[in-house]
Amino acid sequence: MAIVKATDQTFDSETSSGLVLADFWAPWCGPCKMIAPVLEEIDAEMNDKLKIVKLDVDENQETARKFGVMSIPTLFLFKDGEIVDKVIGYQPKEALTELINKHA
């Protein structure tokens, strides 16, 4: 499954079912650029049990505000529309994989 780019309008429907990792990011953010290839690797390895959704906070401020995102990258893990975990800042692949597997 390819990584999905969400907007304020599509975010809720994109995160409403299954296991979804939502990445709140911005194009100018250094740690966001560092985590992007990590997310692509995870997507390739876990595409049957995980969906990854990216939300550009500059273009979609309403959703970022709704979830109280103050620092980026912020990643929320949703399970059937409910937030089950959250991490802020760059995370190595192993830490993210562990976080995801805890809820899979």
Contacts in CASP RR format, 6 or more apart in sequence:
PFRMAT RR
TARGET T0000
AUTHOR 0000-0000-0000
METHOD contacts of the structure
MODEL  1
MAIVKATDQTFDSETSSGLVLADFWAPWCGPCKMIAPVLEEIDAEMNDKL
KIVKLDVDENQETARKFGVMSIPTLFLFKDGEIVDKVIGYQPKEALTELI
NKHA
1 43 0 8 1.000
1 47 0 8 1.000
1 51 0 8 1.000
1 52 0 8 1.000
2 43 0 8 1.000
3 39 0 8 1.000
3 40 0 8 1.000
3 43 0 8 1.000
3 52 0 8 1.000
3 53 0 8 1.000
3 54 0 8 1.000
4 14 0 8 1.000
4 51 0 8 1.000
4 52 0 8 1.000
4 53 0 8 1.000
4 54 0 8 1.000
5 53 0 8 1.000
5 54 0 8 1.000
5 55 0 8 1.000
5 56 0 8 1.000
6 14 0 8 1.000
6 15 0 8 1.000
6 22 0 8 1.000
6 53 0 8 1.000
6 54 0 8 1.000
6 55 0 8 1.000
6 60 0 8 1.000
6 63 0 8 1.000
7 55 0 8 1.000
7 59 0 8 1.000
7 60 0 8 1.000
7 63 0 8 1.000
8 60 0 8 1.000
8 61 0 8 1.000
8 62 0 8 1.000
8 63 0 8 1.000
11 22 0 8 1.000
11 53 0 8 1.000
11 55 0 8 1.000
11 60 0 8 1.000
11 63 0 8 1.000
14 20 0 8 1.000
14 22 0 8 1.000
14 51 0 8 1.000
14 53 0 8 1.000
15 22 0 8 1.000
15 53 0 8 1.000
15 76 0 8 1.000
15 78 0 8 1.000
15 81 0 8 1.000
16 80 0 8 1.000
16 81 0 8 1.000
17 80 0 8 1.000
17 81 0 8 1.000
18 51 0 8 1.000
18 78 0 8 1.000
18 79 0 8 1.000
18 80 0 8 1.000
18 81 0 8 1.000
19 49 0 8 1.000
19 50 0 8 1.000
19 51 0 8 1.000
19 77 0 8 1.000
19 78 0 8 1.000
19 79 0 8 1.000
19 100 0 8 1.000
19 103 0 8 1.000
19 104 0 8 1.000
20 50 0 8 1.000
20 51 0 8 1.000
20 52 0 8 1.000
20 53 0 8 1.000
20 77 0 8 1.000
20 78 0 8 1.000
20 79 0 8 1.000
20 81 0 8 1.000
21 39 0 8 1.000
21 42 0 8 1.000
21 50 0 8 1.000
21 51 0 8 1.000
21 52 0 8 1.000
21 53 0 8 1.000
21 75 0 8 1.000
21 76 0 8 1.000
21 77 0 8 1.000
21 78 0 8 1.000
21 96 0 8 1.000
21 100 0 8 1.000
22 52 0 8 1.000
22 53 0 8 1.000
22 54 0 8 1.000
22 55 0 8 1.000
22 75 0 8 1.000
22 76 0 8 1.000
22 77 0 8 1.000
22 78 0 8 1.000
23 32 0 8 1.000
23 35 0 8 1.000
23 39 0 8 1.000
23 52 0 8 1.000
23 53 0 8 1.000
23 54 0 8 1.000
23 55 0 8 1.000
23 73 0 8 1.000
23 74 0 8 1.000
23 75 0 8 1.000
24 55 0 8 1.000
24 57 0 8 1.000
24 64 0 8 1.000
24 67 0 8 1.000
24 69 0 8 1.000
24 72 0 8 1.000
24 73 0 8 1.000
24 74 0 8 1.000
24 75 0 8 1.000
24 76 0 8 1.000
25 32 0 8 1.000
25 35 0 8 1.000
25 36 0 8 1.000
25 54 0 8 1.000
25 55 0 8 1.000
25 56 0 8 1.000
25 57 0 8 1.000
25 72 0 8 1.000
25 73 0 8 1.000
26 32 0 8 1.000
26 56 0 8 1.000
26 57 0 8 1.000
26 58 0 8 1.000
26 72 0 8 1.000
27 56 0 8 1.000
27 58 0 8 1.000
28 58 0 8 1.000
29 72 0 8 1.000
29 73 0 8 1.000
31 72 0 8 1.000
31 73 0 8 1.000
31 89 0 8 1.000
31 90 0 8 1.000
32 72 0 8 1.000
32 73 0 8 1.000
34 90 0 8 1.000
35 73 0 8 1.000
35 75 0 8 1.000
35 89 0 8 1.000
35 90 0 8 1.000
35 91 0 8 1.000
38 91 0 8 1.000
38 92 0 8 1.000
38 93 0 8 1.000
38 96 0 8 1.000
39 52 0 8 1.000
39 54 0 8 1.000
39 96 0 8 1.000
41 93 0 8 1.000
42 50 0 8 1.000
42 52 0 8 1.000
42 93 0 8 1.000
42 96 0 8 1.000
42 97 0 8 1.000
42 100 0 8 1.000
43 50 0 8 1.000
43 52 0 8 1.000
45 97 0 8 1.000
46 97 0 8 1.000
46 100 0 8 1.000
46 104 0 8 1.000
49 104 0 8 1.000
50 100 0 8 1.000
50 104 0 8 1.000
55 63 0 8 1.000
55 64 0 8 1.000
57 64 0 8 1.000
57 69 0 8 1.000
57 72 0 8 1.000
67 74 0 8 1.000
67 76 0 8 1.000
71 88 0 8 1.000
71 89 0 8 1.000
72 89 0 8 1.000
73 88 0 8 1.000
73 89 0 8 1.000
73 90 0 8 1.000
74 86 0 8 1.000
74 87 0 8 1.000
74 88 0 8 1.000
74 89 0 8 1.000
75 86 0 8 1.000
75 87 0 8 1.000
75 88 0 8 1.000
75 89 0 8 1.000
75 91 0 8 1.000
75 96 0 8 1.000
76 83 0 8 1.000
76 85 0 8 1.000
76 86 0 8 1.000
77 83 0 8 1.000
77 84 0 8 1.000
77 85 0 8 1.000
77 86 0 8 1.000
77 99 0 8 1.000
77 100 0 8 1.000
77 103 0 8 1.000
78 84 0 8 1.000
79 103 0 8 1.000
84 103 0 8 1.000
85 99 0 8 1.000
85 102 0 8 1.000
85 103 0 8 1.000
87 95 0 8 1.000
87 96 0 8 1.000
87 99 0 8 1.000
91 99 0 8 1.000
END
